Amino acid sequence: MPETTTPTLRGIPEIRAHFRTNKTPIYFISPTAFNLLGIDRWLRGLFYVNYFDSFEGSHPRVFVPKERPYVEFKSMEDVCNHLLRHKEVLDRIEKGGPGGKAVFVMFDDETEKAAAAAGLEVAHPSAELRHRLDSKIVTTQLGNEAGVPSAPNTLGRASSYAELTALADSAGLGADLVVQTPYGDSGKTTFFIRGESDWERNAEDMVGQELKVMKRINNRALAVEAALTRHGTIVGPLMNDLIGHPELTPHKGGWCGNDIFPDALSPADAEKARTLTRKLGDRLAAEGYRGFLEVDYLVDVDTGDLYLGEMNPRISGVTSMTNVTAGAYADIPLFLFHMLEYLDIDYEIDVDDINDRWARAASVDVWSQLVMKDTGDEVQQLTAAPRTGIWRFDDAGRIEFARWGNDWHSLHDETEAFFLRVLAPGDYTYPGADLGVLVARSRMQDDDARLTDRALQWIDGIHSQFSGTPLEPEDERPPAGALAFKTA
């Protein structure tokens, strides 16, 4: 018999229809469904395989194994590897049929092996390539080659404060410095060094590593995601980062949310950011990378200069925002352009046309998210936690649970917000642990990078729903499985 071929999909309508009728099982394997929550509205056959049961069994696309014994997790990769070796998960994958794809936020070479053993193909570039590109040092070097400059910096090593200052002096960076090590998330490996005491406090994390030493600038942080396709780089909407708010995170330079709105940048700066992102995408394509990418930019508030901050070669914590903008609804979510590269589909799109449409203000509406960490100073076992779903303010200004919801797409206005719970009653919380994510249709940060009154109301209201029992020093160490989650 003659060999059959899949017809080429031409344009967004045919691509959208294909995803609505997709028959390939696709599993998003991660601690929670957060990053891709809601994509199942566009992508038939997508299932979330998670460790934390944010929905208490009520979400039809979320699978959480019932048996969750004590496991010493140390990273998000550990969680994914555990899930891929879990009998209940393997049974669920087998039930879904052959030819499945696996999608992750974070994974390593062990994850690749476990996925293959489970009969899944990883729908990402290799862990080896992603790990190399995830280095802040490599990002800086590739950005320079692509014509995407970083803030004034130098690269090198230092084993003492004197060596650090000598390194900074050689590049004319001054004495107020920001130092980063190659790998780390949410600001945990970003250090602000103004004097020897700052160095001594953090030296253990910096000595022996390649360092990116930067001049500290008065900056505003921006994020944008892109998809590197065979036809070129598609750039998503620009959004402001929320960084270091002590009400949300104990980490001074830690990412803790985003605002997306039409005038997040001036038209000229927005166009420059999009151009730089496409340049960086083209450079990464030459490295063999394809698919999803997140880029952070720094706007120098004093000079107006736009600099490359860092890059995440993966799905990230801002993917949740990228996928709900007006542009995503008009075409398809950016993540689906990633999947086009991994579903053995021949397709044709006009990348320039898509980028032109997505650059218009009409393609961006107002959304925000707050990533809420435990900002206390003790370990507790939770006795109460807010439910996942839609919350709202009552007439007295207090928050109350309004209704169940499986994502944030149905929010009516700024009086409502969707809360995705991470930790539940019985789980253990500790300083820096992720409690959950709040998504709303209003800005949470003003133009001076201060939390809005409404944001503070939401934070106080959600925190008031948590309560727990502190652990005494002689108490048994809490299960580490409850301590593993990170959003990006």
Phi, psi and omega per residue, in radians:
M1 nan 2.549 3.127
P2 -1.153 2.545 -3.136
E3 -1.266 2.315 3.124
T4 -1.529 2.590 3.117
T5 -2.173 2.593 3.087
T6 -1.391 2.245 -3.122
P7 -1.143 2.614 3.094
T8 -1.197 2.304 3.066
L9 -1.474 2.170 -3.073
R10 -2.022 1.882 3.068
G11 1.548 2.921 -3.043
I12 -1.088 -0.756 -3.115
P13 -1.005 -0.757 3.139
E14 -1.205 -0.629 3.115
I15 -1.169 -0.760 3.127
R16 -1.062 -0.760 3.137
A17 -1.117 -0.651 3.124
H18 -1.090 -0.791 3.139
F19 -1.155 -0.563 3.117
R20 -1.196 -0.359 -3.137
T21 -2.029 0.256 -3.099
N22 -0.966 2.376 -3.141
K23 -1.951 -0.043 3.133
T24 -1.449 2.163 3.080
P25 -1.145 2.286 3.130
I26 -2.219 2.201 -3.069
Y27 -2.044 2.115 3.002
F28 -1.592 1.891 -3.032
I29 -1.823 1.999 -3.007
S30 -2.895 2.839 3.109
P31 -0.940 -0.733 3.049
T32 -2.349 3.055 3.133
A33 -1.502 0.020 -2.940
F34 -0.785 -0.987 -2.941
N35 -1.053 -0.639 -3.091
L36 -1.998 0.275 -3.115
L37 -1.033 2.237 -3.121
G38 1.752 -0.290 3.128
I39 -1.116 -0.436 3.109
D40 -1.092 -0.258 3.049
R41 -1.153 -0.522 -3.132
W42 -1.790 -0.538 -2.935
L43 -1.965 1.786 3.064
R44 -1.170 2.474 3.115
G45 1.572 0.061 3.101
L46 -1.549 2.324 3.087
F47 -2.313 2.540 3.109
Y48 -1.749 2.126 3.079
V49 -1.902 1.945 -2.955
N50 -2.238 2.819 3.050
Y51 -1.605 -0.750 3.135
F52 -1.561 2.302 -3.097
D53 -1.614 1.315 -3.093
S54 -1.063 -0.489 -3.009
F55 -1.810 0.105 3.110
E56 0.920 0.662 3.078
G57 1.406 0.096 -3.019
S58 -1.682 -0.146 3.138
H59 -1.569 2.147 -3.042
P60 -1.180 -0.305 -3.123
R61 -1.843 -0.001 -3.118
V62 -1.756 2.181 3.088
F63 -1.994 2.139 3.078
V64 -2.192 2.168 3.139
P65 -1.088 2.492 -3.122
K66 -1.271 -0.620 -3.125
E67 -1.547 1.956 -3.127
R68 -2.306 1.420 -3.088
P69 -1.295 2.975 3.074
Y70 -1.025 2.212 3.094
V71 -2.422 2.400 -3.126
E72 -1.505 1.376 3.092
F73 -1.325 2.424 3.070
K74 -2.123 -0.125 -3.095
S75 -2.786 2.942 3.053
M76 -1.115 -0.600 3.095
E77 -1.055 -0.701 3.116
D78 -1.040 -0.697 3.139
V79 -1.108 -0.803 -3.133
C80 -1.095 -0.729 -3.140
N81 -1.127 -0.691 3.081
H82 -1.066 -0.802 -3.118
L83 -1.090 -0.737 -3.087
L84 -1.205 -0.265 3.117
R85 -1.830 0.013 -3.079
H86 -1.391 2.288 -3.075
K87 -1.008 -0.735 -3.126
E88 -1.106 -0.672 3.114
V89 -1.185 -0.785 3.133
L90 -1.071 -0.665 3.095
D91 -1.133 -0.680 3.135
R92 -1.162 -0.701 3.118
I93 -1.144 -0.746 3.114
E94 -1.081 -0.704 3.118
K95 -1.086 -0.545 -3.126
G96 -1.280 -0.249 3.106
G97 1.685 2.952 -3.059
P98 -1.311 2.919 3.025
G99 1.430 0.285 -3.086
G100 -1.268 2.745 3.095
K101 -2.013 2.607 3.103
A102 -2.063 2.355 3.135
V103 -2.163 2.453 -3.090
F104 -2.387 2.867 2.826
V105 -1.520 -0.955 3.140
M106 -2.161 2.425 3.038
F107 -2.740 2.849 3.126
D108 -2.317 -2.997 -3.086
D109 -1.139 -0.514 3.076
E110 -1.170 -0.634 3.087
T111 -1.103 -0.737 3.121
E112 -1.040 -0.750 3.130
K113 -1.155 -0.734 -3.127
A114 -1.161 -0.675 3.110
A115 -1.120 -0.775 3.124
A116 -1.076 -0.716 3.127
A117 -1.134 -0.500 3.109
A118 -1.466 -0.019 3.129
G119 1.475 0.376 -3.112
L120 -1.951 2.546 3.005
E121 -1.741 2.276 -3.140
V122 -1.314 2.130 -3.081
A123 -1.614 0.991 3.122
H124 -2.651 2.846 2.904
P125 -1.039 2.885 -3.039
S126 -1.105 2.666 3.091
A127 -1.056 -0.627 3.137
E128 -1.079 -0.796 -3.140
L129 -1.181 -0.772 -3.127
R130 -1.079 -0.715 -3.133
H131 -1.095 -0.746 3.141
R132 -1.118 -0.783 -3.101
L133 -1.256 -0.379 -3.110
D134 -1.302 -0.238 3.119
S135 -1.155 2.284 3.110
K136 -1.128 -0.471 3.098
I137 -1.218 -0.831 3.124
V138 -1.131 -0.702 3.089
T139 -0.972 -0.809 -3.140
T140 -1.067 -0.769 -3.117
Q141 -1.150 -0.771 3.135
L142 -1.188 -0.650 3.085
G143 -1.068 -0.757 3.111
N144 -1.051 -0.741 3.139
E145 -1.136 -0.547 -3.107
A146 -1.524 -0.066 -3.077
G147 1.385 0.530 3.112
V148 -2.066 1.604 -2.969
P149 -1.322 2.598 2.991
S150 -1.622 2.918 3.022
A151 -1.003 2.686 -3.116
P152 -0.809 2.183 -3.011
N153 -2.724 2.989 2.955
T154 -2.544 2.745 -3.132
L155 -1.984 2.448 3.123
G156 2.995 -2.915 -3.135
R157 -2.177 2.696 3.105
A158 -2.600 2.326 3.095
S159 -1.905 0.037 3.111
S160 -2.688 2.899 3.111
Y161 -1.123 -0.630 3.123
A162 -1.093 -0.695 3.113
E163 -1.198 -0.623 3.105
L164 -1.132 -0.803 -3.125
T165 -1.165 -0.607 3.080
A166 -1.129 -0.701 3.095
L167 -1.090 -0.776 3.138
A168 -1.155 -0.722 -3.134
D169 -1.097 -0.604 -3.118
S170 -1.121 -0.383 3.135
A171 -1.917 0.102 3.108
G172 1.140 0.701 -3.040
L173 -1.609 -0.174 -3.118
G174 1.462 -2.913 -3.056
A175 -1.847 -0.187 3.123
D176 -1.718 1.832 -2.894
L177 -2.116 2.702 2.925
V178 -2.083 2.214 -3.079
V179 -2.108 2.316 3.107
Q180 -2.186 2.490 2.966
T181 -1.613 2.876 -2.974
P182 -1.022 -0.677 -3.025
Y183 -2.203 2.586 3.111
G184 2.719 2.820 -3.078
D185 -2.301 2.724 3.004
S186 0.907 0.640 3.040
G187 1.425 0.052 -3.050
K188 -1.240 -0.372 3.135
T189 -2.096 0.532 2.994
T190 -1.963 2.188 -3.021
F191 -2.159 2.342 3.136
F192 -1.772 2.005 -2.994
I193 -2.049 1.925 3.069
R194 -1.924 -0.243 -3.113
G195 -2.869 3.125 -3.050
E196 -1.128 -0.537 3.137
S197 -1.136 -0.648 3.078
D198 -1.126 -0.718 3.104
W199 -1.075 -0.858 -3.084
E200 -1.061 -0.638 -3.110
R201 -1.158 -0.502 -3.036
N202 -2.099 0.094 -3.016
A203 -1.003 -0.661 -3.096
E204 -1.005 -0.540 -3.124
D205 -1.507 -0.186 -3.061
M206 -1.939 -0.600 -3.092
V207 -1.123 2.364 3.108
G208 1.550 -0.012 -3.135
Q209 -2.027 2.666 2.972
E210 -1.177 2.326 -3.046
L211 -2.071 2.512 2.912
K212 -1.805 1.960 -3.086
V213 -1.845 2.097 -3.024
M214 -2.108 2.612 2.938
K215 -1.207 2.285 3.127
R216 -1.312 2.188 -3.139
I217 -2.065 2.766 3.046
N218 -1.415 1.752 -2.929
N219 -2.177 2.825 2.953
R220 -2.079 2.328 -3.041
A221 -1.678 2.370 3.130
L222 -2.195 2.718 3.093
A223 -2.340 2.563 3.055
V224 -2.618 2.498 3.080
E225 -1.930 2.728 -3.136
A226 -2.513 2.817 3.040
A227 -2.183 2.118 3.125
L228 -1.543 1.895 -3.115
T229 -1.902 2.978 3.114
R230 -1.148 -0.284 -3.135
H231 -1.753 -0.018 -3.120
G232 2.282 -3.127 -3.060
T233 -1.672 2.165 3.072
I234 -1.725 2.255 -3.048
V235 -1.855 2.243 3.141
G236 -1.442 -2.986 -3.102
P237 -1.297 2.617 3.080
L238 -1.502 2.513 3.129
M239 -2.532 2.678 3.074
N240 -1.408 2.463 3.009
D241 -1.542 2.567 2.896
L242 -1.736 2.172 -3.008
I243 -2.239 2.210 2.911
G244 1.213 0.273 3.136
H245 -1.188 2.090 -3.051
P246 -1.117 -0.339 3.077
E247 -1.245 -0.284 -3.044
L248 -2.042 -0.528 -3.048
T249 -2.559 2.511 3.058
P250 -1.446 -0.075 -3.093
H251 -1.646 2.119 -3.013
K252 -1.005 -0.713 3.139
G253 -1.806 0.360 -3.002
G254 -1.449 2.385 3.026
W255 -1.187 2.376 -3.099
C256 -2.501 0.366 3.062
G257 2.614 -3.051 -3.103
N258 -2.656 2.663 2.921
D259 -2.103 2.383 3.021
I260 -2.222 2.235 -3.126
F261 -2.774 2.798 -2.944
P262 -1.012 -0.671 -3.053
D263 -1.887 0.711 3.088
A264 -1.057 -0.519 3.056
L265 -2.322 2.730 3.003
S266 -1.111 2.708 3.134
P267 -0.929 -0.694 -3.118
A268 -1.174 -0.776 -3.140
D269 -1.199 -0.633 3.112
A270 -1.105 -0.738 3.118
E271 -1.144 -0.673 3.121
K272 -1.124 -0.756 3.134
A273 -1.085 -0.713 3.119
R274 -1.143 -0.727 3.125
T275 -1.110 -0.771 3.139
L276 -1.122 -0.648 3.139
T277 -1.144 -0.703 3.104
R278 -1.160 -0.659 3.079
K279 -1.088 -0.793 3.136
L280 -1.134 -0.699 3.087
G281 -1.047 -0.755 3.123
D282 -1.106 -0.650 3.126
R283 -1.183 -0.693 3.126
L284 -1.200 -0.593 3.089
A285 -1.051 -0.620 3.103
A286 -1.170 -0.358 3.077
E287 -1.480 -0.065 -3.122
G288 1.667 0.134 -3.114
Y289 -1.458 2.537 3.019
R290 -2.628 2.639 3.133
G291 1.827 -2.646 -2.952
F292 -1.263 2.565 -3.095
L293 -2.692 2.435 3.041
E294 -2.129 2.371 -3.112
V295 -2.197 2.338 3.040
D296 -1.810 2.354 3.070
Y297 -2.066 2.690 3.056
L298 -2.060 2.180 3.042
V299 -1.695 2.091 3.061
D300 -1.273 1.895 -3.059
V301 -1.090 -0.530 -3.080
D302 -1.392 -0.591 -3.066
T303 -1.950 -0.328 -3.090
G304 1.480 -0.019 -3.127
D305 -1.202 2.580 -3.140
L306 -1.968 2.182 -3.069
Y307 -2.167 2.648 2.975
L308 -1.241 2.224 3.088
G309 -1.597 -1.268 3.052
E310 -2.694 3.085 -3.054
M311 -2.386 2.461 3.043
N312 -2.072 1.889 -3.118
P313 -1.401 1.202 -3.031
R314 -3.099 3.068 2.852
I315 -1.064 2.568 -3.051
S316 -2.380 -3.033 3.118
G317 -1.254 -0.239 3.117
V318 -1.692 -0.049 3.127
T319 -1.023 -0.606 3.124
S320 -0.998 -0.628 3.128
M321 -1.375 -0.761 -3.114
T322 -0.961 -0.630 -3.002
N323 -1.455 -0.020 -3.125
V324 -2.064 0.141 -3.119
T325 -1.302 2.899 3.141
A326 -1.048 -0.603 3.112
G327 -1.101 -0.666 3.111
A328 -1.123 -0.702 3.137
Y329 -1.247 -0.557 3.138
A330 -1.257 -0.614 3.130
D331 -1.981 -1.841 3.002
I332 -2.521 2.732 3.079
P333 -1.039 2.602 -3.096
L334 -0.986 -0.614 -3.125
F335 -1.020 -0.551 -3.121
L336 -1.228 -0.455 3.004
F337 -1.158 -0.609 3.019
H338 -1.054 -0.834 -3.076
M339 -1.151 -0.510 3.090
L340 -1.001 -0.515 -3.121
E341 -1.369 -0.208 -3.016
Y342 -2.197 0.201 -3.137
L343 -1.976 0.314 3.093
D344 0.951 0.797 -3.115
I345 -1.985 2.359 2.996
D346 -1.611 2.231 -3.079
Y347 -2.586 2.785 3.101
E348 -2.265 2.285 3.062
I349 -2.450 2.770 3.067
D350 -1.776 1.680 -3.059
V351 -1.077 -0.719 -3.141
D352 -1.082 -0.713 3.133
D353 -1.129 -0.753 3.124
I354 -1.113 -0.795 3.136
N355 -1.095 -0.657 3.100
D356 -1.109 -0.741 3.132
R357 -1.149 -0.767 -3.069
W358 -1.262 -0.292 3.117
A359 -1.397 -0.254 -3.111
R360 -1.319 2.540 -3.137
A361 -1.030 -0.547 -3.114
A362 -1.149 -0.285 -3.137
S363 -1.515 -0.018 -3.098
V364 -2.158 2.216 3.003
D365 -2.007 -3.016 -2.989
V366 -1.710 2.124 3.057
W367 -2.477 2.776 3.045
S368 -2.656 2.806 3.028
Q369 -2.515 2.498 3.061
L370 -2.051 2.096 3.074
V371 -1.614 1.946 -2.944
M372 -1.778 1.999 3.101
K373 -1.819 2.824 3.042
D374 -1.274 2.037 -3.130
T375 -1.749 0.166 3.097
G376 -1.368 -2.976 -3.065
D377 -2.236 0.396 -3.133
E378 -2.508 2.796 3.057
V379 -1.564 2.320 3.130
Q380 -2.327 2.667 2.906
Q381 -1.713 2.137 -3.051
L382 -1.221 2.379 3.024
T383 -1.861 -0.321 3.102
A384 -2.635 2.566 3.109
A385 -2.685 2.562 -3.136
P386 -1.159 2.548 3.119
R387 -1.281 2.673 2.940
T388 -1.228 2.359 3.108
G389 2.597 -2.887 -3.091
I390 -1.554 2.193 3.079
W391 -1.986 2.735 3.132
R392 -2.606 2.906 3.054
F393 -1.551 2.373 3.054
D394 -1.539 -3.072 -3.068
D395 -1.124 -0.403 -3.140
A396 -1.575 0.042 3.132
G397 1.460 0.197 3.081
R398 -1.697 2.663 3.126
I399 -1.508 2.597 3.090
E400 -2.521 2.670 3.103
F401 -1.259 2.185 -3.072
A402 -1.676 -0.834 -3.080
R403 -2.963 2.810 3.055
W404 -1.218 2.623 3.043
G405 -2.746 2.517 3.139
N406 -1.673 -0.061 2.970
D407 -2.927 -3.004 -3.010
W408 -1.723 0.090 -3.028
H409 -1.159 -0.383 -3.062
S410 -1.682 0.187 3.126
L411 -1.039 2.384 -3.080
H412 -1.450 -0.930 -3.041
D413 -2.730 -2.960 -3.034
E414 -1.286 -0.119 3.079
T415 -1.412 -0.146 -3.140
E416 -2.012 2.726 3.018
A417 -2.646 2.666 3.083
F418 -1.771 2.251 3.083
F419 -1.967 2.163 3.045
L420 -1.760 1.973 -3.111
R421 -1.386 2.414 3.006
V422 -1.788 -1.041 -3.097
L423 -1.634 2.397 -3.059
A424 -2.026 2.943 3.035
P425 -0.924 2.358 -3.072
G426 1.717 -0.440 3.075
D427 -1.323 2.857 3.120
Y428 -1.846 2.381 3.077
T429 -2.045 2.718 -3.026
Y430 -2.686 2.892 -3.118
P431 -0.977 2.111 -3.136
G432 1.647 -0.114 3.133
A433 -1.202 2.503 3.100
D434 -1.350 2.120 3.100
L435 -1.526 -0.652 -3.118
G436 2.907 -3.088 -3.121
V437 -2.254 2.318 3.095
L438 -1.897 2.229 3.139
V439 -2.066 2.329 -3.079
A440 -2.477 2.921 3.116
R441 -1.818 0.864 3.098
S442 -2.728 2.778 3.111
R443 -1.266 2.532 3.121
M444 -1.946 -0.080 -3.114
Q445 -2.420 2.383 -3.115
D446 -1.513 -3.091 -3.068
D447 -1.190 -0.265 3.095
D448 -1.739 0.319 3.089
A449 1.085 0.571 3.026
R450 -1.872 2.527 3.077
L451 -1.104 2.420 3.113
T452 -1.277 2.840 3.075
D453 -1.018 -0.693 3.134
R454 -1.110 -0.696 3.102
A455 -1.065 -0.783 3.141
L456 -1.112 -0.630 3.078
Q457 -1.106 -0.762 3.132
W458 -1.118 -0.759 -3.113
I459 -1.078 -0.851 3.136
D460 -1.088 -0.721 -3.101
G461 -1.129 -0.777 3.134
I462 -1.179 -0.762 3.130
H463 -1.051 -0.571 -3.121
S464 -1.176 -0.296 -3.137
Q465 -1.475 -0.192 3.109
F466 -1.656 2.465 2.960
S467 -2.621 2.711 -3.094
G468 -2.827 3.055 3.136
T469 -1.920 2.074 3.139
P470 -1.092 2.527 3.059
L471 -1.495 2.384 3.056
E472 -1.463 2.782 -3.096
P473 -0.969 -0.572 -3.091
E474 -1.455 -0.105 -3.121
D475 -1.183 2.711 3.121
E476 -1.160 2.506 -3.136
R477 -1.045 2.359 -3.103
P478 -1.196 2.703 3.100
P479 -1.010 2.187 -3.092
A480 -1.191 -0.336 3.094
G481 -1.028 -0.425 3.120
A482 -1.475 -0.020 -3.031
L483 -1.991 0.201 -2.896
A484 -1.701 -0.239 -2.912
F485 -1.295 2.438 2.864
K486 -2.505 2.648 -3.001
T487 -1.541 -0.404 -3.046
A488 -2.678 nan nan
